[in-house]
Amino acid sequence: MNKILLIIKREYLSRVKKKSFLLVTFLVPLFLIGIYALTIYLTAKSFENNQATVYVVDQSGLFEGKVANTEDVTFIGVSGDVAAEKERILAEGGKTFLLIIPADIEASSRVELFSKEAASFGVQGEVSDQLEEVLRDRAYADAGIDRATVESISPRVNISAKEITEEGEKDSSAGAAMGIAMSLSILVYICLFLYGSQVMRGIIEEKNSRIVEVIISSVKPFQLMMGKIIGIGLVGLTQFILWIVLSSALMGIAGTGMMGKIAMETQVENQQQLLTDSGVAATASTPEIGMVGKVTQELAKVDFQTIIITFLLYFFGGYLLYSALFAAVGSAVDSETETQQFMLPITIPLLFTYILSFGVLINDPHGPLAFWLSMVPFTSPIAMLVRVPFGVPVWEIALSLALLVGGFIVTTWVAGRIYRVGILMYGKKASYKELVKWFRYKG
């Protein structure tokens, strides 16, 4: 046991003290938040710079003076020759368009939009919305229907989802749960292979440099394998904990500033509205919740404590299970190029569950398929984490973890019997038949 602890300590400290580990650990949260901020900024700028001019040739005469300009699109009616207008579009280029509305628009419901560059979905959508509004008003008028009356009848139903538990009722959010479930499935899928591959590469490097021959003169092959697996697993666990802490702190700081700004803007808007409506701010009104507020409310319904604890348990358990397999593969080959034939059987269970997580598991997280996938050790690290945000009974999580631990013990025993022989094999390409022979060797 002491030898395993020494190997764990060596594997852990040798990686944690690297500058690359420190840089990745502290820069990844900043990088991710920066990417999100840059994406939001560039998206906003793209809308600001998306001003388009649409010249309209209305051959039907139904839209004159009825098409309104918007922030993104300016409509200019023209009555010139179509060929001449097309020449002007070619000359001006950029975000300039020519809209031809035929005389039989009501029958054909088709128009033509010409431009030097392909029209974006935003411009096409704005044009179609404007034309549809005018045609809808005309259809209402022909049918003797008051448009204002129709629009005033717009019932909306807000669903407040509740879960009935033994402790009582609690709020639930399917949208937030789905987003978190998808994120966790992606994260676990990537990380199991990322850290498992580190174990495999480390074994291949030591095997090729013949260092392993010196090491196993002092420790048993099984002790060496367990030490490397647990040591690298603790490195990954440390990195995840630091990422969670740093990301939470940064998001908290950013969220506090953003919510303060939104609250101030909302208060100003409400005061202006009250002054406009009544002349004086006599009473206070409940501010309308914006998109950020809605997201905050939905996230508040999520039990993040349970999700984080479950994630750490399943990440470490899944890592131990798959790393034992990666260790066996690393001991059986002399280079990473030879690992491909053994990677497919390891990849299939995780890949299968990962693909199902975007459809079956999210749509039916409490169904029989989701239940059994969360019980099988090779699929539970992804399947259970997809289900947890939707609420899973404690007994199911406990049973799944127990089976995962049992699967790890069995897998480690199998991998250890292959590892003890393969770690000393050089210059021979291993096959599945050879792996079976190594497993059966006594001693």
C-alpha positions in Angstrom: 0.0 0.0 0.0 2.8 2.4 0.8 4.3 1.8 -2.6 1.0 2.7 -4.3 0.8 5.9 -2.2 4.4 6.8 -3.3 3.5 6.3 -7.0 0.3 8.3 -6.5 2.3 11.1 -4.9 4.9 11.1 -7.6 2.3 11.1 -10.5 0.2 13.8 -8.8 3.0 16.2 -7.8 5.0 15.8 -11.1 1.9 17.0 -13.0 0.5 19.6 -10.6 3.9 21.4 -10.4 4.1 21.8 -14.2 3.7 25.3 -15.5 1.4 24.0 -18.2 -1.0 22.6 -15.5 -1.1 25.9 -13.6 -1.6 27.9 -16.8 -4.4 25.7 -18.0 -6.1 25.6 -14.6 -6.2 29.3 -14.1 -6.5 30.5 -17.7 -9.3 28.2 -18.9 -12.1 29.9 -16.8 -10.9 33.3 -18.0 -10.6 32.0 -21.6 -14.1 30.5 -21.5 -15.7 33.7 -20.0 -13.7 35.8 -22.5 -15.0 33.7 -25.4 -18.6 34.1 -24.2 -18.2 37.8 -23.8 -16.5 38.2 -27.2 -19.3 36.2 -28.8 -22.0 38.4 -27.3 -20.1 41.5 -28.2 -19.5 40.4 -31.8 -23.1 39.3 -32.2 -24.3 42.7 -31.0 -21.9 44.5 -33.3 -23.1 42.4 -36.2 -26.7 43.6 -35.6 -25.5 47.2 -35.4 -23.7 46.9 -38.7 -26.5 45.1 -40.4 -28.3 48.2 -41.8 -29.8 47.3 -45.2 -31.5 49.4 -47.9 -34.3 47.8 -49.9 -35.5 49.5 -53.1 -39.1 48.4 -53.7 -40.8 48.1 -57.1 -44.4 47.6 -56.2 -46.2 46.4 -59.4 -49.3 45.5 -57.4 -49.9 48.9 -55.8 -50.9 47.3 -52.5 -47.9 48.2 -50.4 -47.3 51.9 -51.1 -46.9 53.8 -47.9 -47.7 50.7 -45.9 -44.2 49.2 -45.5 -42.5 50.6 -42.4 -38.7 51.1 -41.9 -37.0 49.3 -39.0 -33.7 49.6 -37.2 -32.2 47.1 -39.6 -34.0 47.7 -42.9 -34.9 50.9 -44.8 -37.5 50.6 -47.5 -37.4 53.0 -50.4 -40.1 52.9 -53.0 -39.0 53.3 -56.7 -41.0 53.3 -59.9 -38.1 53.2 -62.4 -37.3 50.5 -64.9 -36.4 47.2 -63.3 -33.3 46.7 -65.5 -32.1 50.1 -64.5 -32.7 49.4 -60.8 -30.7 46.1 -61.1 -27.8 48.1 -62.6 -28.0 50.4 -59.6 -27.9 47.4 -57.2 -24.7 46.2 -59.0 -23.1 49.6 -58.8 -23.9 50.3 -55.1 -23.3 46.7 -53.9 -23.0 46.1 -50.1 -26.3 45.7 -48.2 -28.4 47.1 -51.0 -31.4 45.1 -52.3 -34.1 45.3 -55.0 -37.5 43.9 -54.1 -39.9 43.2 -57.0 -43.5 42.8 -55.9 -45.5 41.3 -58.8 -49.1 42.3 -59.6 -50.4 38.9 -58.6 -48.8 38.9 -55.2 -52.1 37.8 -53.5 -52.4 34.8 -55.7 -48.8 33.7 -56.1 -47.5 34.8 -52.6 -44.0 35.2 -54.2 -41.7 38.1 -54.5 -38.1 38.5 -55.9 -35.2 40.0 -53.9 -32.1 40.9 -55.9 -28.7 41.8 -54.5 -25.1 41.7 -55.4 -24.4 39.6 -52.3 -26.5 36.9 -50.9 -29.2 38.3 -48.6 -28.9 37.3 -44.9 -31.7 35.5 -43.1 -32.3 38.7 -41.1 -33.0 40.8 -44.2 -35.2 38.1 -45.8 -37.1 37.6 -42.6 -37.7 41.4 -42.2 -38.9 41.8 -45.7 -41.3 38.8 -45.5 -42.7 39.9 -42.1 -43.4 43.4 -43.5 -45.2 42.1 -46.6 -47.1 39.5 -44.6 -48.4 42.2 -42.2 -49.8 44.2 -45.1 -51.4 41.2 -46.8 -52.8 40.1 -43.4 -54.4 43.6 -42.9 -55.9 43.4 -46.3 -57.3 39.9 -45.7 -58.8 41.0 -42.4 -60.5 44.0 -44.1 -61.9 41.8 -46.9 -63.3 39.4 -44.3 -64.8 42.2 -42.2 -62.6 41.4 -39.2 -61.3 44.1 -36.9 -57.5 43.6 -36.7 -57.2 45.4 -33.4 -59.9 43.1 -31.8 -58.0 40.0 -33.0 -54.7 41.2 -31.7 -56.2 42.1 -28.3 -57.2 38.5 -27.9 -53.8 36.9 -27.1 -54.1 34.6 -24.1 -50.8 33.4 -22.6 -50.3 30.6 -20.1 -47.3 30.5 -17.9 -46.5 27.1 -16.5 -45.0 26.9 -13.1 -43.6 23.4 -12.9 -43.5 21.8 -9.5 -42.0 18.5 -8.3 -43.7 16.6 -5.5 -41.0 15.1 -3.2 -41.1 13.5 0.2 -39.9 16.8 1.7 -42.7 18.7 -0.1 -43.0 20.7 -3.3 -40.2 22.3 -5.1 -39.8 24.4 -8.3 -38.4 22.7 -11.4 -37.1 24.0 -14.7 -37.0 21.6 -17.7 -35.1 24.2 -19.8 -32.3 24.7 -17.3 -32.1 21.0 -16.6 -31.8 20.2 -20.3 -29.0 22.8 -20.8 -27.0 21.5 -17.8 -27.5 17.9 -18.9 -26.2 18.5 -22.4 -23.2 20.4 -21.0 -22.3 17.7 -18.5 -22.6 14.9 -21.2 -20.1 16.8 -23.4 -17.8 17.6 -20.5 -17.6 14.0 -19.1 -17.2 12.5 -22.6 -14.3 14.7 -23.4 -12.6 14.5 -20.0 -12.8 10.7 -19.6 -10.8 10.4 -22.8 -8.5 13.3 -22.0 -7.3 12.0 -18.7 -7.6 8.3 -19.7 -5.3 9.0 -22.6 -2.8 10.6 -20.3 -2.5 7.3 -18.4 -2.1 5.4 -21.7 0.6 7.8 -23.1 2.5 7.8 -19.8 2.7 4.0 -19.8 3.8 3.9 -23.5 6.5 6.4 -22.8 7.9 4.6 -19.8 7.6 1.3 -21.7 9.6 2.6 -24.7 12.3 4.3 -22.5 12.7 1.0 -20.6 12.2 2.9 -17.3 9.4 0.6 -16.4 11.9 -2.3 -16.2 13.7 -0.5 -13.4 10.4 0.5 -11.7 8.9 -3.0 -11.5 12.0 -4.3 -9.9 10.8 -2.5 -6.8 7.0 -2.6 -7.2 4.5 -5.0 -8.6 3.0 -4.2 -12.0 -0.5 -3.9 -10.4 0.8 -1.4 -7.9 2.4 0.6 -10.6 -0.8 0.6 -12.7 -3.1 1.6 -9.7 -0.6 4.4 -8.6 -0.6 5.9 -12.1 -4.4 5.7 -12.5 -5.2 7.2 -9.1 -2.5 9.8 -9.3 -3.5 11.2 -12.7 -7.2 11.0 -11.6 -6.5 13.2 -8.6 -4.8 15.7 -10.9 -8.0 15.9 -13.0 -10.2 16.1 -9.9 -8.0 19.0 -8.6 -8.3 20.8 -11.9 -12.0 20.4 -12.0 -12.5 21.7 -8.4 -10.3 24.7 -9.2 -12.2 25.4 -12.4 -15.6 25.3 -10.6 -14.3 27.6 -7.8 -12.7 30.1 -10.2 -15.6 30.0 -12.7 -18.1 30.5 -9.9 -16.2 33.5 -8.5 -15.7 35.1 -11.9 -19.3 34.5 -12.9 -20.5 35.9 -9.6 -18.5 39.1 -10.1 -19.7 39.5 -13.6 -23.3 38.6 -12.7 -23.4 41.1 -9.8 -22.2 44.0 -12.1 -24.6 43.0 -14.9 -27.7 42.6 -12.6 -26.9 46.0 -10.9 -26.8 47.7 -14.3 -30.0 46.0 -15.5 -31.8 46.9 -12.2 -30.8 50.5 -12.6 -31.9 50.7 -16.2 -35.2 49.0 -15.4 -35.8 51.4 -12.5 -35.2 54.4 -14.8 -37.5 53.0 -17.5 -40.2 52.4 -15.0 -40.0 55.9 -13.6 -40.1 57.3 -17.1 -43.1 55.2 -17.9 -44.9 56.3 -14.8 -44.2 59.9 -15.5 -45.5 59.5 -19.1 -48.7 57.7 -18.1 -49.7 59.8 -15.0 -47.5 62.8 -14.9 -46.2 61.9 -11.4 -44.6 58.8 -9.9 -47.4 58.1 -7.5 -47.1 54.3 -7.1 -44.4 51.8 -7.7 -44.9 49.0 -10.2 -43.3 45.6 -10.5 -40.5 45.8 -13.1 -40.8 43.5 -16.1 -38.2 40.7 -16.0 -35.8 40.7 -18.9 -34.0 37.8 -20.5 -31.2 37.8 -17.9 -33.7 37.8 -15.1 -35.6 34.9 -16.6 -32.4 32.9 -16.9 -31.5 33.7 -13.3 -34.9 32.6 -12.1 -34.6 29.3 -14.1 -31.1 28.6 -12.8 -32.3 29.3 -9.2 -34.5 26.3 -9.5 -31.6 23.9 -10.1 -30.0 22.0 -7.3 -26.4 22.8 -8.2 -25.0 21.3 -5.0 -26.3 17.8 -5.9 -25.2 18.2 -9.5 -21.6 19.2 -8.6 -21.2 16.4 -6.0 -22.7 13.9 -8.4 -20.5 15.1 -11.2 -17.3 14.8 -9.1 -18.3 11.3 -8.0 -19.1 10.0 -11.5 -16.2 11.8 -13.1 -13.7 10.1 -10.7 -15.5 6.7 -10.8 -15.8 6.8 -14.6 -12.2 7.9 -14.9 -11.0 5.0 -12.7 -13.0 2.5 -14.8 -11.9 3.7 -18.2 -8.3 4.5 -17.1 -7.8 0.8 -16.2 -8.8 -0.1 -19.8 -6.5 2.6 -21.2 -3.7 1.3 -19.0 -4.1 -2.2 -20.4 -4.1 -0.8 -23.9 -0.9 1.2 -23.2 0.8 -1.8 -21.9 -0.1 -3.9 -24.9 1.4 -1.5 -27.6 4.7 0.2 -28.3 3.3 3.4 -29.9 0.1 5.4 -30.0 -0.5 4.5 -33.6 -1.0 0.9 -32.5 -3.7 1.8 -30.0 -6.5 2.3 -32.6 -7.5 -1.3 -32.9 -8.2 -1.5 -29.1 -9.8 1.9 -28.8 -13.1 1.1 -30.6 -14.5 -1.3 -28.0 -13.6 1.3 -25.3 -15.2 4.1 -27.2 -18.5 2.5 -28.3 -20.3 2.5 -24.8 -19.4 6.2 -24.1 -20.1 7.3 -27.7 -23.5 5.4 -27.8 -24.6 7.1 -24.5 -23.3 10.5 -25.6 -25.3 10.4 -28.8 -28.5 9.2 -26.9 -28.0 12.0 -24.3 -29.1 14.6 -26.9 -32.3 12.8 -27.7 -33.6 9.9 -25.7 -32.2 10.7 -22.3 -33.2 14.3 -22.3 -36.7 13.6 -23.7 -37.3 10.7 -21.3 -34.9 11.0 -18.4 -36.9 8.6 -16.2 -37.7 6.0 -18.8 -36.5 2.4 -18.8 -33.6 2.9 -21.3 -32.3 5.9 -19.3 -32.6 3.9 -16.1 -30.6 0.9 -17.4 -28.0 3.1 -19.1 -27.4 4.8 -15.7 -26.9 1.4 -14.0 -24.4 -0.1 -16.5 -20.9 1.0 -15.3 -19.6 1.6 -18.8 -22.5 4.1 -19.6 -23.5 5.4 -16.2 -20.9 8.3 -16.0 -22.7 10.1 -18.8 -26.3 8.7 -18.5 -26.7 9.5 -14.8 -25.2 13.0 -15.1 -27.7 13.7 -17.9 -30.6 12.5 -15.6 -29.5 14.2 -12.4 -30.6 17.8 -13.3 -34.1 16.4 -13.9 -34.3 14.8 -10.4 -33.2 11.2 -9.7 -34.1 9.3 -6.5 -31.2 8.9 -4.1 -31.5 5.1 -4.1 -30.9 5.1 -7.9 -27.8 7.2 -7.6 -26.5 5.0 -4.7 -27.1 1.8 -6.7 -25.5 3.2 -9.8 -22.4 4.3 -7.8 -22.2 0.9 -6.2 -22.3 -0.8 -9.6 -19.7 1.7 -10.9 -17.3 0.8 -8.1 -17.9 -2.9 -8.7 -17.3 -2.4 -12.4 -14.1 -0.6 -11.6 -12.9 -3.4 -9.4 -13.6 -6.1 -12.0 -12.2 -4.0 -14.8 -9.0 -3.2 -12.9 -8.6 -6.9 -12.1 -8.9 -7.8 -15.8 -6.7 -4.9 -16.9 -4.1 -5.8 -14.2 -3.7 -9.3 -15.5 -3.1 -8.0 -19.0 -0.9 -5.1 -17.8 1.5 -7.4 -15.8 2.5 -9.2 -19.0 2.1 -6.5 -21.6 4.3 -4.0 -19.8 7.4 -6.1 -20.5 6.5 -7.1 -24.1 8.5 -5.2 -26.8 8.5 -5.3 -30.6 5.5 -7.5 -31.0 2.1 -6.3 -32.2 -0.5 -7.5 -29.8 -3.9 -8.9 -30.9 -7.1 -9.7 -29.0 -6.0 -13.3 -29.0 -2.7 -12.3 -27.4 -4.5 -10.3 -24.8 -6.6 -13.4 -23.8 -3.4 -15.4 -23.5 -1.8 -12.7 -21.2 -5.0 -12.7 -19.1 -4.8 -16.5 -18.6 -1.1 -16.5 -17.6 -0.6 -17.7 -14.1 1.8 -16.2 -11.6 
